[in-house]
Amino acid sequence: MALKSTIYKVDLQVADMDRNYYQNHALTVARHASETDERVMVRLLAFALYASDALAFGKGISTEDEPTLWEKDLTGAIERWIEVGQPDEREIRRASGRARHVVVVNYSRSAEPWWQQNRDALSRIDNLTVLRLPVATTQSLAALANRNMQLQCTIQDRLVLMTTEAGAVQVEPERLKG
């Protein structure tokens, strides 16, 4: 019998002063059985960093040919393709051909070895941005996870403050490329 996903209901308030974007998003996020709270919170952070009315979650980690998040224009063309974790370099190259812009939000203890292994190949992809999140930060984000969250995200000068009733975490994504 397959394990079921855990559903998270999130009221995300984004105040992005860098982009002049201020909006509330009522999100339903499915946490796959193999997924951690850390990954769920990194997905929510990625959503907040690139929030727009057209940004949507992909079908999940078990679905090929769909990203973690994507933004499509009114014609169905992919404007932004966002992956969380350490995707395969070939997948990133393929995504860069399908989307106008590709973003990788890299986190975990294996983030640095992944970057060292893939840096040369990824440096040739012009429409790619790679961000790295510190392990201590993503673990602190995981501690904020709750199945029913009121999550506030304030972004100013590339610093992010994620706040819930359980506490607050400051995030400073390191831009490795783009």
Short mmCIF file of the C-alpha atoms (twelve columns), coordinates in Angstrom:
data_MODEL
# 
_entry.id   MODEL 
# 
loop_
_atom_site.group_PDB 
_atom_site.id 
_atom_site.type_symbol 
_atom_site.label_atom_id 
_atom_site.label_alt_id 
_atom_site.label_comp_id 
_atom_site.label_asym_id 
_atom_site.label_seq_id 
_atom_site.Cartn_x 
_atom_site.Cartn_y 
_atom_site.Cartn_z 
_atom_site.pdbx_PDB_model_num 
ATOM 1   C CA . MET A 1   0.000  0.000  0.000   1 
ATOM 2   C CA . ALA A 2   1.381  3.400  -1.002  1 
ATOM 3   C CA . LEU A 3   1.997  5.984  1.682   1 
ATOM 4   C CA . LYS A 4   -0.183 9.067  1.427   1 
ATOM 5   C CA . SER A 5   0.976  12.654 1.199   1 
ATOM 6   C CA . THR A 6   0.570  15.016 4.122   1 
ATOM 7   C CA . ILE A 7   -1.326 18.170 3.236   1 
ATOM 8   C CA . TYR A 8   -0.129 21.569 4.456   1 
ATOM 9   C CA . LYS A 9   -2.469 24.567 4.327   1 
ATOM 10  C CA . VAL A 10  -0.422 27.742 4.177   1 
ATOM 11  C CA . ASP A 11  -1.506 31.363 4.244   1 
ATOM 12  C CA . LEU A 12  1.624  33.011 2.814   1 
ATOM 13  C CA . GLN A 13  1.975  36.778 3.011   1 
ATOM 14  C CA . VAL A 14  4.792  38.070 0.812   1 
ATOM 15  C CA . ALA A 15  6.238  41.559 1.206   1 
ATOM 16  C CA . ASP A 16  9.066  41.724 -1.339  1 
ATOM 17  C CA . MET A 17  10.466 45.237 -1.197  1 
ATOM 18  C CA . ASP A 18  13.157 44.390 -3.753  1 
ATOM 19  C CA . ARG A 19  10.491 43.728 -6.430  1 
ATOM 20  C CA . ASN A 20  7.665  45.889 -5.004  1 
ATOM 21  C CA . TYR A 21  5.510  42.768 -4.737  1 
ATOM 22  C CA . TYR A 22  2.985  42.555 -1.896  1 
ATOM 23  C CA . GLN A 23  0.468  39.735 -1.973  1 
ATOM 24  C CA . ASN A 24  -1.252 37.025 0.054   1 
ATOM 25  C CA . HIS A 25  -1.297 33.465 -1.270  1 
ATOM 26  C CA . ALA A 26  -3.538 30.678 0.045   1 
ATOM 27  C CA . LEU A 27  -1.501 27.554 -0.737  1 
ATOM 28  C CA . THR A 28  -2.139 23.853 -0.403  1 
ATOM 29  C CA . VAL A 29  1.153  21.977 -0.370  1 
ATOM 30  C CA . ALA A 30  1.354  18.190 -0.523  1 
ATOM 31  C CA . ARG A 31  4.313  16.704 1.328   1 
ATOM 32  C CA . HIS A 32  5.288  13.428 -0.343  1 
ATOM 33  C CA . ALA A 33  5.920  10.532 2.055   1 
ATOM 34  C CA . SER A 34  9.639  10.619 1.223   1 
ATOM 35  C CA . GLU A 35  9.878  14.372 1.732   1 
ATOM 36  C CA . THR A 36  11.019 16.183 4.889   1 
ATOM 37  C CA . ASP A 37  9.672  19.308 6.582   1 
ATOM 38  C CA . GLU A 38  12.949 20.946 5.550   1 
ATOM 39  C CA . ARG A 39  12.204 20.396 1.852   1 
ATOM 40  C CA . VAL A 40  8.601  21.619 2.250   1 
ATOM 41  C CA . MET A 41  9.829  24.835 3.860   1 
ATOM 42  C CA . VAL A 42  12.507 25.334 1.185   1 
ATOM 43  C CA . ARG A 43  9.781  24.931 -1.462  1 
ATOM 44  C CA . LEU A 44  7.723  27.589 0.328   1 
ATOM 45  C CA . LEU A 45  10.775 29.860 0.524   1 
ATOM 46  C CA . ALA A 46  11.375 29.399 -3.222  1 
ATOM 47  C CA . PHE A 47  7.729  30.269 -3.841  1 
ATOM 48  C CA . ALA A 48  8.080  33.440 -1.755  1 
ATOM 49  C CA . LEU A 49  11.308 34.489 -3.507  1 
ATOM 50  C CA . TYR A 50  9.693  34.318 -6.955  1 
ATOM 51  C CA . ALA A 51  6.033  34.812 -6.004  1 
ATOM 52  C CA . SER A 52  3.623  35.899 -8.703  1 
ATOM 53  C CA . ASP A 53  0.007  35.238 -9.594  1 
ATOM 54  C CA . ALA A 54  1.160  32.756 -12.247 1 
ATOM 55  C CA . LEU A 55  3.642  30.775 -10.103 1 
ATOM 56  C CA . ALA A 56  2.433  27.254 -9.289  1 
ATOM 57  C CA . PHE A 57  3.745  24.072 -7.696  1 
ATOM 58  C CA . GLY A 58  4.559  21.143 -9.983  1 
ATOM 59  C CA . LYS A 59  2.956  17.738 -9.472  1 
ATOM 60  C CA . GLY A 60  5.679  16.566 -7.112  1 
ATOM 61  C CA . ILE A 61  9.019  14.870 -6.722  1 
ATOM 62  C CA . SER A 62  7.826  11.647 -8.338  1 
ATOM 63  C CA . THR A 63  6.852  13.400 -11.588 1 
ATOM 64  C CA . GLU A 64  9.430  13.744 -14.351 1 
ATOM 65  C CA . ASP A 65  9.378  16.668 -16.784 1 
ATOM 66  C CA . GLU A 66  7.835  18.984 -14.183 1 
ATOM 67  C CA . PRO A 67  9.733  21.276 -11.854 1 
ATOM 68  C CA . THR A 68  9.183  21.979 -8.178  1 
ATOM 69  C CA . LEU A 69  7.629  25.321 -9.209  1 
ATOM 70  C CA . TRP A 70  6.935  26.959 -12.510 1 
ATOM 71  C CA . GLU A 71  5.507  30.112 -13.948 1 
ATOM 72  C CA . LYS A 72  3.830  30.110 -17.334 1 
ATOM 73  C CA . ASP A 73  2.642  33.033 -19.408 1 
ATOM 74  C CA . LEU A 74  -0.838 33.263 -20.940 1 
ATOM 75  C CA . THR A 75  0.270  31.314 -24.022 1 
ATOM 76  C CA . GLY A 76  1.516  28.403 -21.898 1 
ATOM 77  C CA . ALA A 77  5.199  29.186 -22.469 1 
ATOM 78  C CA . ILE A 78  7.334  28.553 -19.397 1 
ATOM 79  C CA . GLU A 79  8.744  31.798 -18.025 1 
ATOM 80  C CA . ARG A 80  10.432 30.385 -14.925 1 
ATOM 81  C CA . TRP A 81  11.391 26.801 -13.981 1 
ATOM 82  C CA . ILE A 82  12.402 26.368 -10.323 1 
ATOM 83  C CA . GLU A 83  14.037 23.259 -8.848  1 
ATOM 84  C CA . VAL A 84  14.782 22.632 -5.171  1 
ATOM 85  C CA . GLY A 85  17.681 20.426 -4.097  1 
ATOM 86  C CA . GLN A 86  20.431 19.008 -6.302  1 
ATOM 87  C CA . PRO A 87  18.922 18.212 -9.704  1 
ATOM 88  C CA . ASP A 88  20.887 16.395 -12.357 1 
ATOM 89  C CA . GLU A 89  22.873 18.695 -14.647 1 
ATOM 90  C CA . ARG A 90  21.190 17.172 -17.734 1 
ATOM 91  C CA . GLU A 91  17.759 18.011 -16.318 1 
ATOM 92  C CA . ILE A 92  18.837 21.609 -15.758 1 
ATOM 93  C CA . ARG A 93  20.154 21.840 -19.319 1 
ATOM 94  C CA . ARG A 94  16.874 20.430 -20.661 1 
ATOM 95  C CA . ALA A 95  14.871 22.877 -18.520 1 
ATOM 96  C CA . SER A 96  16.984 25.793 -19.779 1 
ATOM 97  C CA . GLY A 97  15.861 24.944 -23.300 1 
ATOM 98  C CA . ARG A 98  12.200 24.869 -22.284 1 
ATOM 99  C CA . ALA A 99  12.038 27.909 -19.975 1 
ATOM 100 C CA . ARG A 100 13.069 31.506 -20.246 1 
ATOM 101 C CA . HIS A 101 14.739 31.358 -16.858 1 
ATOM 102 C CA . VAL A 102 15.784 28.429 -14.629 1 
ATOM 103 C CA . VAL A 103 16.440 28.645 -10.889 1 
ATOM 104 C CA . VAL A 104 17.987 26.018 -8.614  1 
ATOM 105 C CA . VAL A 105 17.560 26.515 -4.870  1 
ATOM 106 C CA . ASN A 106 20.308 24.286 -3.499  1 
ATOM 107 C CA . TYR A 107 20.336 23.187 0.146   1 
ATOM 108 C CA . SER A 108 21.473 20.350 2.458   1 
ATOM 109 C CA . ARG A 109 24.841 19.004 3.513   1 
ATOM 110 C CA . SER A 110 25.487 17.783 -0.025  1 
ATOM 111 C CA . ALA A 111 24.983 21.269 -1.533  1 
ATOM 112 C CA . GLU A 112 28.685 22.168 -1.710  1 
ATOM 113 C CA . PRO A 113 29.847 18.855 -3.276  1 
ATOM 114 C CA . TRP A 114 26.966 19.074 -5.794  1 
ATOM 115 C CA . TRP A 115 28.011 22.599 -6.772  1 
ATOM 116 C CA . GLN A 116 31.699 21.661 -7.093  1 
ATOM 117 C CA . GLN A 117 30.796 18.690 -9.293  1 
ATOM 118 C CA . ASN A 118 28.426 20.653 -11.569 1 
ATOM 119 C CA . ARG A 119 29.825 24.213 -11.557 1 
ATOM 120 C CA . ASP A 120 31.706 24.033 -14.865 1 
ATOM 121 C CA . ALA A 121 28.811 22.534 -16.822 1 
ATOM 122 C CA . LEU A 122 26.248 24.871 -15.234 1 
ATOM 123 C CA . SER A 123 28.371 27.971 -15.849 1 
ATOM 124 C CA . ARG A 124 27.672 27.575 -19.580 1 
ATOM 125 C CA . ILE A 125 23.891 27.919 -19.121 1 
ATOM 126 C CA . ASP A 126 23.075 31.608 -19.588 1 
ATOM 127 C CA . ASN A 127 19.491 31.592 -18.277 1 
ATOM 128 C CA . LEU A 128 20.336 29.846 -14.977 1 
ATOM 129 C CA . THR A 129 20.415 31.169 -11.414 1 
ATOM 130 C CA . VAL A 130 21.752 28.984 -8.607  1 
ATOM 131 C CA . LEU A 131 21.093 29.872 -4.961  1 
ATOM 132 C CA . ARG A 132 22.515 28.027 -1.958  1 
ATOM 133 C CA . LEU A 133 20.908 28.021 1.483   1 
ATOM 134 C CA . PRO A 134 22.933 27.346 4.645   1 
ATOM 135 C CA . VAL A 135 22.136 24.031 6.355   1 
ATOM 136 C CA . ALA A 136 21.528 25.642 9.759   1 
ATOM 137 C CA . THR A 137 19.034 28.013 8.149   1 
ATOM 138 C CA . THR A 138 17.015 25.305 6.390   1 
ATOM 139 C CA . GLN A 139 16.933 23.234 9.569   1 
ATOM 140 C CA . SER A 140 15.594 26.278 11.435  1 
ATOM 141 C CA . LEU A 141 12.970 26.699 8.713   1 
ATOM 142 C CA . ALA A 142 11.964 23.049 9.178   1 
ATOM 143 C CA . ALA A 143 11.306 23.775 12.863  1 
ATOM 144 C CA . LEU A 144 8.667  26.319 11.775  1 
ATOM 145 C CA . ALA A 145 6.724  23.752 9.726   1 
ATOM 146 C CA . ASN A 146 3.130  23.172 10.700  1 
ATOM 147 C CA . ARG A 147 0.238  21.624 8.765   1 
ATOM 148 C CA . ASN A 148 -1.762 24.864 9.136   1 
ATOM 149 C CA . MET A 149 0.558  27.854 8.846   1 
ATOM 150 C CA . GLN A 150 0.269  31.591 8.803   1 
ATOM 151 C CA . LEU A 151 3.610  32.382 7.142   1 
ATOM 152 C CA . GLN A 152 4.916  35.899 6.599   1 
ATOM 153 C CA . CYS A 153 7.854  36.480 4.286   1 
ATOM 154 C CA . THR A 154 9.590  39.841 4.129   1 
ATOM 155 C CA . ILE A 155 12.312 40.350 1.529   1 
ATOM 156 C CA . GLN A 156 14.576 43.383 1.511   1 
ATOM 157 C CA . ASP A 157 18.078 43.781 0.071   1 
ATOM 158 C CA . ARG A 158 18.135 40.031 -0.722  1 
ATOM 159 C CA . LEU A 159 17.609 39.162 2.945   1 
ATOM 160 C CA . VAL A 160 14.527 37.103 3.768   1 
ATOM 161 C CA . LEU A 161 12.687 36.962 7.072   1 
ATOM 162 C CA . MET A 162 10.285 34.020 7.392   1 
ATOM 163 C CA . THR A 163 7.933  34.359 10.371  1 
ATOM 164 C CA . THR A 164 5.233  32.116 11.848  1 
ATOM 165 C CA . GLU A 165 3.572  31.887 15.228  1 
ATOM 166 C CA . ALA A 166 6.370  29.400 16.117  1 
ATOM 167 C CA . GLY A 167 9.175  31.909 15.515  1 
ATOM 168 C CA . ALA A 168 11.235 33.628 12.865  1 
ATOM 169 C CA . VAL A 169 14.184 32.671 10.680  1 
ATOM 170 C CA . GLN A 170 16.408 35.024 8.721   1 
ATOM 171 C CA . VAL A 171 17.584 33.596 5.389   1 
ATOM 172 C CA . GLU A 172 20.410 34.924 3.290   1 
ATOM 173 C CA . PRO A 173 20.506 32.952 0.048   1 
ATOM 174 C CA . GLU A 174 23.999 32.824 -1.435  1 
ATOM 175 C CA . ARG A 175 23.927 33.489 -5.180  1 
ATOM 176 C CA . LEU A 176 26.349 31.053 -6.803  1 
ATOM 177 C CA . LYS A 177 25.361 31.885 -10.382 1 
ATOM 178 C CA . GLY A 178 23.095 34.340 -12.159 1 
# 
